[in-house]
Each structure stands twice: as C-alpha cells, then as structure tokens.
Amino acid sequence: MQPISPSAADYIKSAKAGIESVEYIDDLIREYLLFRGFKDTLKALEVDLQGDHDKGFNAEKIVDELLGMATGLDADGLLEYWQYMSYRFFSHLSPKYHRTTRMFEKRLIRLFLVSAINADKREKIRQFMDKHGKALGQQGGDWIPWLGLEYVDEPSTRPEFEAHFSDDWLVSLRSALTDFIQTVFPAMAVPRIMLFDKDRREREALQNRLKICEEQLSGETKIKALELSCMSSSLVEDHIGGVAVAWSPNLKPATAELAADSIATIDQSLGVIQTNEPSSILKVSQEDVFLEHNSGINLAMFSATGALIASYDDESILKIWSPDLASTAPKLKNELDFTVNAMAWDKKHTHLLYLYDEDGYLHTLNTNTNLMSRQLLLERRHPWIQSMQASSASSTLLTVSSTKPEGTSDLSVLIWDANANKTIASKRLAPVAESHGVCAALNHNGNLAALAYNTGQVRLLDTRTLETVASISTKQKGLCSAVFSLDEDSLMVVTETGGLTQWSLRRDSQMTAESSLSMGVDGGVVSADSRLDYERVAFTPDRESIVIAPKDQCLVFNVDSAALTDTMRRHKDLVSCVDFVADRSLSASEDGTIRVARYRKV
C-alpha cells in the first residue's frame, strides 16, 4: 500500500493556527515518545529544541535575538542568522516583499554600527567594513556616508545619522520587524500534525457556539429582522459598514409600533421598557481580589483579549499583569516620570498600550519588551484630554481634547495612526452649549464616532473626514457614557443618575427605548460621589448587560429589563473605574484593590 501523502489542500491552508500550536504539538510529541519508551529520541528532541533557530515561531524572540546580536556587536552572528531567516522564511514570499527584507537588513546593520559607536568600539566598524564595505559601497545611495562612520566625530549630532541614535528609532525598528515576521509565518506550508490543534479548537468553538444558541433558544431570545424597505435612508448608514441590519434585542421598544402621525417630537411619551423577567441574566460565578497597588488606582483596563490588565495609581506606578494565576505572562512594573490622563490598549496589536500624559505626549508601551516610545500630540489650544478610544479595526486612536479641564464646549478631535506614527486628521469642532463633560465611542470599523456631551447633545462624526454626519438631541441631562448597539442600528446612552435610553441611527434619531437603573440610593437622591462617569460604566460585548459602580460596589443589570441581576463585593473605598471583556469584569478602587469577576448566563 502506498503511503498517504499530505494533500495540497492541507499545505495551502493558513499556518497561523498551526504556528500558534507549536508548543502544544511539542508536548504531544514528548508525551508520545515517553509512552513508547524512546528515551534517546526524546533526548535528541530536547537538544534540538534548545538550539531552535525558529524560537518556536515566536516573532518577539526572533527579533530579540537579532537585536541582541546587533547591539552585542556580533556582526558575523547577525548576518548568519539573517541569512538563515531569509532562506527559511523570506525566500518563500512574493517578490513584492523582497524590498522590505532588504530594508530590514539595512536597518539591522546600521543598528550594529550605531551600537559600536555608543560602546566606543570603532575598531568593530573597521573590521566590519574591511569585510563588507565594498558590497555596501556598490549599493551606493545613502550608504556612502556610513562607510566613513568610524572617522566621524560625534555622529549622533550629524543630520544623516542623528535619527538612528534615538531610542524611538530602536523601538520603531523592533515593533516593525516583529510585525513583519508575524505576517510571514502564515505564508508557510505546515505539516498536517500542526493542523491537529487547529481542528480541535475549531470543534471547541463550534461547541461553544452551539451552547450559546441553546441558551438563547431556551430563553426565547428573538431577534427580528428589520426590513430595509421600511427604513428611510440616513447619512449614518453609509458609515456603519458591513454590519447586518437587525433590530437590537438588547432594549425592548417602548411601544410596539409608532404611527406616522405620532412621531411629531422626541419629547412625546414613549413609555418605559417592560420589566418582565429577562430571557437570560448574568450571574457572578467567581470573584477574586488583587492587591497590586499601595495607593489609590486611577485607571485600569483589560487588554483586548482579557489576558492582561494595565493599572495606574496615584503614585504614577503603572503595572501590567495577568489576573489568571496560571498565566506565564511576565508582570511589569514601571515608575513613570509623567502623569497619565488617559489609557487605551491597541485592539489589533494586543501587546501595545497607549498612555496620554498631561503634557500632550502619547507614550506607546510594548508590553512584550517593556520598551516605551513617545510622540507629541498636543494641540496648543486644546491641551486637556477628555477621551481616548482605540479602533477595533486598525491601530488608530481617537482623541478628544478641550480648552479647559472641566469645560467641554470647545473641542478638538484627532485621529492618530499608531503604525505610521502620524496624525491622519484633526479638527476643531463647532462649539456647543455650555458643557462640562464629554465621552466618546467608536463603531466596529472605526469609521463612525459618537461624542456624547453631558448637556444631552450627541454628535456623530465620520472619522475619515471628521465631518459631522448627524446629531441627536436626547434632552437627557448628565450623559456620561455612550455605546453602539451590537447591530449598530442604534446608540445607547447612560446618564450620571442611571438613566438608560436607546436612540435609532436609521429612523430620524428617534428614542426607541427608555429605562432607569436602580442605583440603591436613599430617597432617590443621587449624591455627588454616587453619580456615574465614563470610567464607572461598562457594557458587556453582547450589549445584553451593563455594569455600573455608583459608589464602592459594582452592580450588574440586564439591559432588556433594567433588572439588577447580581452584585460584586464591596471595596473599602469608592470605585474609580470598571471594565468588561469577554466573560469577566474588573473594578478598581481608591483603596488600591482590583476585583475581577467571571460571569455565567442563567
């Protein structure tokens, strides 16, 4: 019988899932060899793994090796390893990437030369040029000044060399090279054994989806299709993108139908959300408390995957850590020499954290390497940051700043491309009525932004042009949080006193639902320390539940019914911020503690 050969279909599949499973596959092979008693083979495997040039297909480790050789002045090792990488990975790429690989080779060589200058070992440059100078000279162009680098006094002050001596240049090289190598791996053909874990995870994902569907069916969750022919066209619709048009299940309409002659104004009575039992409710299944800080915590949030938490306290200490006890992620602690006023994780490159300081600088922290770079974003007339949001579709940031720390009538909006390190667009918005607070939200593709002023005015912007495409007058005083519904048909806004309303983005900005979240205050009077703000409100990703923290405790509500479904344990002081990712939430307090809760639907 002929041996079965791998099919072409297996080899042309994306290798990303297989590459991510390398360690898992290695463990399976070890287990198999032990089971079969192949001890010599196992020893040989361990020796090979220790000398693995591919570093388990971990791009960060490969880049660390390359940069380490360059800064360690090991020119022969650097060029040999890069040649191996070119043969092993880059030679299989499309010719359009050849220029990119040559560009990175040039940058690594220049890092070696700069490191030799910094280490005051110019003889290393002479040795390198004796061997490779002729080949570099034949390339001409911008290599010519570098051939005489060892004879230049203080090259870091010369314009042709100055940029390469900056910390920002090294950080940029590390980040760009890591991203490039990460894109190379999926282009590889992989053996079928590496698709084993991919198939297993796909089965688990299907099982989870089936379980969710069963829960929805058991709770009689109904999602009604919205007929496109019944809707009037809207400017907003062009900016939402490829989101399926459907009525949101999360807030029930205040009335079953609205007659055409009954929608004269938004002020008319619309009724309230039905308070029948919700179809499914969120319950806390596990809660842990973490004592990461010795002073009050100002900011804390999950990374996009929920694997890490970034927390910042009154003593300007920033920590990056995992709430999972079994996690192998390194814990970082940085004593910053600046004050952080806003923080956001990159949704695409989940190891990048953005920090906006009081002087208008945007700091980018690579949590894999603990290296930080900064860029000046300050707009002189609007120095006070009010909100910073990261797009889910790209490495772009939306920043909203004002002329005064408390006054938000006069705003400037800026779109920053973190990959290109440049401003894509910026604009000063037309002033609105006296406002003392504003929050921002982005839709799924980052093309539409909502700015909700505490006066009740909502402005919708096309982030590509920063033009206002629509506005909503909610007449809800004290708006403090806004979020697009899951289907992006509507916008949900929350007030400081717990008011929750939903506004259509496709039907003349009508209010479609209204409710009130009971915050447990005495006599219905909300004190100053109980009033909500943007940092103390978080919706679940499916928009079916909301977590708020009016005082020292998180309250969990079902959005459909406005019913309180569960509570977290109390902190010893006021909660400063909350966040929600996947199936877990966090609450950070002025007492220095962070509580992390996991949830289940019942």
N, C-alpha and C positions, 0 to 999 in steps of 0.2 A: 504494500500500500504506500502510495506517495505521501510524504509529509505534507501537512496542511500549511500553506504559506500565508502570511498576512495579506489580507485583501488591500487593494489600493484605497478603498474607502476608509479603512482604519488609519492609513498613513496620512491621508489628506485632511483628517479631522483636526480641529483646533487642538493644539497641545497644551493649552493653558491649564485645563483641569488636571491633565496628567502631570504637568510640571509641578503643580501645587501639591501633588500627592507623592512626591519623591520620597520624603521621609517615611510616609506610611508604607510605601512599597518596600523600602529598605528593611523596615521592621518585619514585614511579612516574610521576606527572604531569609532574614536571620532566624525567625521562628521555624521556617521550613527546614533550614539546614540543621538546626538543633534537633528537630524532630527526627530527621533522617540520620543523625549522628555524623554529619560531615564536618567534623571539627576543624580539619585542616583547611577546608574550603572556607569556613567561617572566618578563620584567622586571616586568610588571604583577602577576604572581602573587607575586613576591618582595616587592614593595611592600605588597601586601595582607597577606601573611604577617607582615611586620614590624609592622603595625598591627592584628594579630589580637586582637580583644577576647575571643575564646573561649580564648586561650592554648593552642591545640592540645588543648582539652578537658582540660587538666591542672588538677585542683582545687587543688593546692597553689599553683600560680602565680596562679590567680584570687584565692585568699584572700590571698596576699602583696600583690597589687595593691590589694585592698580595705583591708587593714590598713595598708598603706603610705600610702594617701590619708588615712585617719583619723588616724594618728599624725603625718603630714606636714601636717595642718591644712588639707587641700584639701577643704573641705566640698562645694563645688559638684561637683567631680570624683567624690567618693564617692557622692553622691546620684544623679548622672547614670549612673555605672557600675552602681549597684544597680538603677536603673530599667531599664537595658538588660538586666541579668540577669533581672529579673522578667518582662520581655516575651519575652526569648529562651528562657528555660528554665522559670521558675516558673509562668507562666500556663498551662502545659500539664498541671500537676499536679492531682491530685484536690483538691477543696476542703478536705479534712482537713489539707492541708499549708499552707494559707494562714496559719493562726495561727503556724506555725513560721517562715514567711518574714517575717512582721511582727515576730516576736520577735528574729530576727537583725538586721533593720533597726534596731530599737530599740537593740540592743547596739552596733552599729557607730556610731550617732550618739553614744551615751554614751562610747564609746572616743574619739571626736573631742573631746568636751567635757573628758574627763579629761586627754587629751594637751595641750589648750590650757592647763589649769591647771598641768600639770607643766612646760610650756615658758614659763610666766609670760606668756602672751599672752591675757589675759582679754578684750581687745578683739575677738578672734576669736569668743568666745562671744556678745558683744553683737551683732556683725554677723550671726551665725547666728540668734539669737533674733529680731532685727528682721525677718528674712525668714520664719522657720519657727516662731517661738514661738507664734503664735496657733493654728496647726494642732496643735501638740503639746499646748497647753493644753486644746483641745477633747477630747483623748483622756482627760484627767483622770487619776485613779488615781495611780500612783507617778511620773508626770511632773511633778506640781506642785512638789515640792522642787527639781527640776532647773532650773526656769525662772529661779530666782534664784541659780544656782550661782556666777555671777561676783562676787556680793556676799558670799559665804560665806568667812570666814577659816579656813584650814586644813581644807578639806572632807574631806581624807583621814582625819581623826580623827572625823568625824561618822558615826554608825551607818548612815544612809541612803546614804552614798557610799563608805564605807570599803572594802567588798569590791572595788569597781571600780578601786581604786588598787593592788591587789595584783598581783604577777607571775602568780600562779596563775590569776587571773581571765582574763588575756590568753591564757595558754596554753590554758586550757579553751575560750575562745572560738575560738581558732584550730583546735583539734582538732575541736570540734563542728561548726563551719562547713565545714571540709574534708570531714568525713564526710557531712554533709548534701548538699553539692554533688556528691560522688561518687555518691550514691544517685539524684540527679536525672538524670544522663546516660543510664542505661539506659532511662529512660522516653521517650527521644526516638525519633522515627522517622528513619531514616537512609537515604540513597540506596544503591542496590544496589552501587555500586562499593566502599562501605565494608564490605560483606559478603564481598568477594572474599578478603581476607586471612583472615577467619574461616573460610571454607570450606577455604582452603589449610591452615590449622593443624589443622582437624579431620581432613583427609586424612592429615597427618603423624602425628597422634595415633593414628589407626586403623592406619597402617603400623607404628608402634612397638608397638602392642598385638599386632598380628599377629606381629611378630618375637618378642615375649616368649612368645606362645603356641607358636610353632615351637620356641623354645629349651626350653620346658617339655616339649613332646612328645618332642623328641629326647633329653631326659634322663630320659624316662619318669617324670615327676613325676605322682604320683597323689594326688588329694585325695578321700578317702572321705566320703560324706555320712553324717552322724550321724542316726540315726532318733530323732525326738523321743519316740516312744512308748516307747523303751527307756530313757529318762532319767528319773530321779527329779526332782521339782521342787526348786528351790533358791531361797533368798532372793536370791542374787546375780543370778539370771536376770532379775529384774524391773528391775535397774539397768543392765544392759548395753545395752539399747536395740535398735535395728534392725540388729544385725549378724547375717548369715546364720549358721546353726548348722552347723558342719562341723568335722571333726577337723583339727587343725593339721598341715600337712605338715612342720613345722619340726623337731620332735623325734619320733623314732620311738618307739612304745610299748615299754616294757621287756619286756612279754610280749604275745603276740598276743591272748590272752584271759585274763580274770581270772574264775575261777569264783566263784560267790556265797559259797561257804564258805571261800574262800582270802583274803578281804579282812578278816580279823579286826582287824589293826592295820596302821598305816603302816610300822612297823618291819620287817615281813617282807621277805624278799629279793625284789627285783623284777627283778634282772638289770641289765644295762647297755645303753646304746644300741649298736646294731650298728655296727661300724667298717668296713663295706664302703665302697667309693668313693662319694662323694656324687654325686647326679644332676647337679648343677651347682655350680661353685665360683667364688669371687670372686677376681679377679686385679687387681693394681695395673697400670693402663695408663699412668699419668702421675703424676709426683710433683714438687712444687715446694716450695722453702723460702723463707720470707719473714722478713726481718729488720726487723720493725716496732717492736720494743722494745729498750731498752738494759738492762733488768733482767728478773728472773725473772717469768714470766707466771703469775698465779694462776687466772684464769678466761678461757675463750674458747669461743665457740659460734657456730654458723651461725644466720642468720635463718631463718624458716620456709621460705623459698624457696631458701635456699642462696646467694642473691646477695650477701649481706653477712656479714661476721664482726665480732663485738664481742669485743675482747680487753682485759684489765685486768691491770696489772703491779704489782710491789712498790712502785713509786714513786707509786701512785694515779693513773696515767695510763690513761685509757680511750680506745681508738681504735675507730672504725667504718670499715671498709674492705672493698674487694672483692678476692677472690682472682683475678678474671678481669682480665687485663691490658687487654682491650679495653673494659672497663666504663667508663661515663661517670658512675657514681655518685660523688658528692663524698666525699672522705676527711675524716673528722672526728677531731680530737684534743682531748681535754678533760683538763685537770689538775684533778682533783677535790679538794675540801677535806674529803672524808669517805672512810671505808674501806668498800669494797664486800664484803659477805659472801656474797651470792647474786645471781644474774643470770638473767633469762629474757626471751626475745623473745615479743611478742604474736603468736599464731598467726593471728589474723583481720586485725588491722591491722599489717602486717608492718614498718611503719616505726617502731613503738613498742618501746622497750627498757625493761625494768624492772630497777631496781637496789635492793637491800635493804642498808641500811648498818648499822653497828654500834650505832647509837643507836635503831634500830627505825623509821627512816623509809623509806618506799618512794618512790623517785625515778623519774619517768616521763620518758624522753628521747625526743623526737620527732627522729628522725634526718634527717628532711627539712629541718627548720629549726634543728636543734641547740639547741632550747629545752627546758628541763627544769623540771618541777614536782615537788612532793613532798607526801606525806601521812604522818601519823604512824599506824603500825600497831602500835606496841609494846604488848605485853601485859605489864604490870609483873612478874608472877610468872614469866613465861617469856620472858626477853629475848634468848635465844640462838637465832638462826635455824639450822635444820638442813637444810631443803629448801624449795625454791620451784618450783612447777610451773605452767605456763600451759595452760589448756584449749584443745583444738583446735576446739571448737565455739562458743566465745564468749570475750569479753575478760575472763575471770575468772582469778584466781590462787589457788592453794592454797599456803598457807604452813604449815610445821610448825616449831614453836619449843619450846625446852626450858628448864628452870630452871637447868641448868648447861651449860657449853660442851661437856663430854665426856659427861655423864650424860644419857641419853635415856629414862629410865624414866618420867618425869613430863613429858607433852607437852601442848601446846595447838595446836589446828588451827583455821585461819581461812580463810574464803573471801571474797575481795575482788573486787568488781565495779569494774573499771577504768573502764568507761564512766560509771557513776553516781558514782564516787569514794566508795564506801561499803562497809562490811562487810555481807555478806549473812548470814553465820553464823559463829559461833565457839564452840569448846567445849574444855574441858579433858578429856582422856581419862583413863580409869581407869589408874592406874599398872600396869606390868608388872614382871616380874622384872628385876633389875639389868641395864641395857642401856647400851652405850657407843657406839651408833651407830644411825641410822635413815635409810632412804631412802624416797622416795615415787614413785608412778606414777599417772597418770590414764588412764582408758579413752577411747575415741574421742569420746564425747559429754560427757565430764567429769562424769558422774553417779556414777561409781564410782572410789574412790581406794584404792590399796593402800599400806599402811605396813609396810615390812619391817624389823624390828628385828634387830640383829646377834646376838641370842640365838637366832634361828631362828623367832621368832613373827611371823606375818603377820596384820595386821588389815585388813579390808575395810570401808570406810565409804561410806555414801550421802552424797554431798557436798551434797545439798539439805537434809538434816537433821543431818548429821554423826553419825548413829547407826551403830553397828557392826552390820553385817548378816551377817558371817561372820568366822571366824578359822581360820587354818591353823597347825598346829604342825609345822614342817618338820623339827625336830631337826637342822637344818643350821647349825652354829655359824659365825659370821662372815659373815652375809648382808650384802652391800654394794650390790646392785643388783637391781631388780625391773622387769619389763615385762609388759604384757598381750600374749598371742599375737595374731596378726593377726585371727583369728576371734573372739577374746576368750572362747574356751572355757576357757582355762587361763591360768596365771600362770607365767612363767619367772623364776627367781631365780638369782643368781650369788653365790658366796662369795668371801672375800678370797684364798683359795688356788686359785681357778679351778674350783670345783665348780659344775656347771650342772644344775639339776633343773627339772622341769615339773610343775605341780600343777593338777588339774582343778578348775574352778569350778562344775561341774554334777553331779559324781558324788562327793559326800561328801568333797571335798577330798583325793582320792587322789593319790599321786605316780604320774605316768604315764610318766616317763622320767628317766634319770639319766646323766650323763657327767662327764668331767673334762677340762678344757682344760690341755694341757701348756704350762707357762709357762717351760720351759727352765732350771729352777733346778738347781743342783748337788745331787746326793744326794737330791732330792725334798724338801729342806728350804727353805721359803719364808722369806727374811729379811724384816725389818721394812719395808725400802724396796721390796721386791718385792710386798708384799701389795696387793691391789687395793682401791680405794674407789669410791664412786659416780661421781666425776668421771673415772675412768680406765676406764670400761666403756661401750660404745655398741653397740646393736643396729642392724642395717640396717632400713629401713622395712618390708621384707617379712618380717623376722624369720628370714631364712634364714642370715644370717651375723652374727658378733659380732666387734667389735674391742676388744682389751684392751691395756693398756700397763703391764706389771708393773714395768718399770724405765725404760730410756731409749729404748725401741723399741715400736712398735705391732705386734701380732700379729693376723692375721686368721684366724678359724676358721669352718668350716662347722658350723652348729648341728646338722644331721642326724647327722653322723658324728663330730663333735668333732675333725675333721682340720684341721691347720694348712694353709691354702691359700696364704698369702702373708705377707710382712712388709714394713714400711716401713723406710726407712733410719734409722739411729740418730741421736738427738740427742747433744749433748755433755754433757748433764746429764739428770736424771730428768724424765720426762713428768709434767706436773701435771694435765692434763685432755685428754679426747678428745671428739669429737662426730661424728655421721654424719647427713647429709641427702641425699636423692635418691641420686646415684651417687658421692658424694665424702665423704671424711672429713678431719678435721683432728686434729693432735696439737700441743699447746703445751707448752713445756718451761721449766724453770728457767734455761736458758741464754739465754732471750729470743727464741728462734726458734719459728716455727709452720710445720709441714709440712702441706701439703694434697695429698691423693691422689685421683685419679679411678680408677674401677674398671670392669671389664667382666666379664661372666659367660662361662665357657667350659665 
